[in-house]
Amino acid sequence: MLSMKTVLEIFETEAENASKTKLGYIGYLSNLIEQEFLVKTDRSINRKIQTAKFPSLKTIFRCQCFHRRIIHKYL
């Protein structure tokens, strides 16, 4: 069975938006499927990151601060 939770949550509001913007049935369905795809992809990526059990989460900001400390240490 195909699970499309996002489509179930947003189909009414998307139908109203499609009606207001005079979007055809194909465009309406395309928007629904696109939103479902984006949500499932995002969930999949987050699940894979969690199961990978990386030692720590590093951000660009933390890396930049670290490099600045090293540079100042040697000046």
C-alpha positions as a Markdown table, in Angstrom:
| # | Residue | x | y | z |
|---|---|---|---|---|
| 1 | Met | 0.0 | 0.0 | 0.0 |
| 2 | Leu | 1.3 | 3.5 | -0.9 |
| 3 | Ser | 1.4 | 5.9 | 2.0 |
| 4 | Met | 1.0 | 9.5 | 1.1 |
| 5 | Lys | 0.5 | 11.3 | 4.5 |
| 6 | Thr | 1.6 | 14.7 | 3.2 |
| 7 | Val | -1.0 | 14.6 | 0.3 |
| 8 | Leu | -3.7 | 13.8 | 2.8 |
| 9 | Glu | -2.7 | 16.8 | 4.9 |
| 10 | Ile | -2.4 | 19.4 | 2.1 |
| 11 | Phe | -4.8 | 18.3 | -0.7 |
| 12 | Glu | -7.6 | 20.7 | 0.4 |
| 13 | Thr | -5.4 | 23.8 | 0.7 |
| 14 | Glu | -3.6 | 22.9 | -2.6 |
| 15 | Ala | -7.0 | 22.5 | -4.3 |
| 16 | Glu | -8.0 | 26.0 | -3.1 |
| 17 | Asn | -4.7 | 27.5 | -4.3 |
| 18 | Ala | -5.1 | 25.7 | -7.6 |
| 19 | Ser | -8.6 | 27.1 | -8.0 |
| 20 | Lys | -7.4 | 30.7 | -7.2 |
| 21 | Thr | -4.5 | 30.5 | -9.6 |
| 22 | Lys | -6.5 | 28.7 | -12.3 |
| 23 | Leu | -4.0 | 25.8 | -12.2 |
| 24 | Gly | -5.2 | 22.7 | -14.1 |
| 25 | Tyr | -5.7 | 19.3 | -12.7 |
| 26 | Ile | -2.3 | 18.1 | -13.9 |
| 27 | Gly | -0.6 | 21.0 | -12.2 |
| 28 | Tyr | -2.6 | 20.4 | -9.0 |
| 29 | Leu | -1.5 | 16.8 | -8.9 |
| 30 | Ser | 2.0 | 17.7 | -9.8 |
| 31 | Asn | 2.2 | 20.1 | -6.8 |
| 32 | Leu | 0.8 | 17.4 | -4.5 |
| 33 | Ile | 3.2 | 14.8 | -5.6 |
| 34 | Glu | 6.2 | 17.2 | -5.5 |
| 35 | Gln | 5.4 | 18.1 | -1.9 |
| 36 | Glu | 5.1 | 14.5 | -1.0 |
| 37 | Phe | 8.4 | 13.7 | -2.6 |
| 38 | Leu | 10.2 | 16.6 | -0.8 |
| 39 | Val | 8.9 | 15.6 | 2.6 |
| 40 | Lys | 9.8 | 11.9 | 2.1 |
| 41 | Thr | 13.2 | 12.8 | 0.8 |
| 42 | Asp | 13.8 | 15.1 | 3.8 |
| 43 | Arg | 12.7 | 12.4 | 6.2 |
| 44 | Ser | 14.9 | 9.8 | 4.5 |
| 45 | Ile | 18.0 | 12.0 | 4.7 |
| 46 | Asn | 17.3 | 12.8 | 8.4 |
| 47 | Arg | 16.8 | 9.1 | 9.2 |
| 48 | Lys | 20.0 | 8.2 | 7.4 |
| 49 | Ile | 22.0 | 10.9 | 9.3 |
| 50 | Gln | 20.6 | 9.6 | 12.6 |
| 51 | Thr | 21.3 | 6.0 | 11.9 |
| 52 | Ala | 24.9 | 6.9 | 10.8 |
| 53 | Lys | 25.7 | 7.9 | 14.4 |
| 54 | Phe | 28.3 | 10.5 | 13.5 |
| 55 | Pro | 30.5 | 11.4 | 16.4 |
| 56 | Ser | 29.3 | 15.0 | 16.5 |
| 57 | Leu | 27.5 | 17.6 | 14.4 |
| 58 | Lys | 29.9 | 20.2 | 13.0 |
| 59 | Thr | 28.6 | 23.4 | 11.5 |
| 60 | Ile | 30.5 | 25.9 | 9.3 |
| 61 | Phe | 30.4 | 28.4 | 12.1 |
| 62 | Arg | 32.1 | 26.0 | 14.5 |
| 63 | Cys | 34.8 | 25.2 | 11.9 |
| 64 | Gln | 35.4 | 28.9 | 11.2 |
| 65 | Cys | 35.9 | 29.6 | 14.8 |
| 66 | Phe | 38.2 | 26.7 | 15.2 |
| 67 | His | 40.4 | 27.9 | 12.3 |
| 68 | Arg | 40.5 | 31.4 | 13.7 |
| 69 | Arg | 41.8 | 30.2 | 17.0 |
| 70 | Ile | 44.5 | 28.2 | 15.2 |
| 71 | Ile | 45.5 | 31.2 | 13.1 |
| 72 | His | 45.6 | 33.5 | 16.2 |
| 73 | Lys | 47.6 | 31.0 | 18.1 |
| 74 | Tyr | 50.4 | 31.0 | 15.5 |
| 75 | Leu | 50.5 | 34.8 | 15.0 |
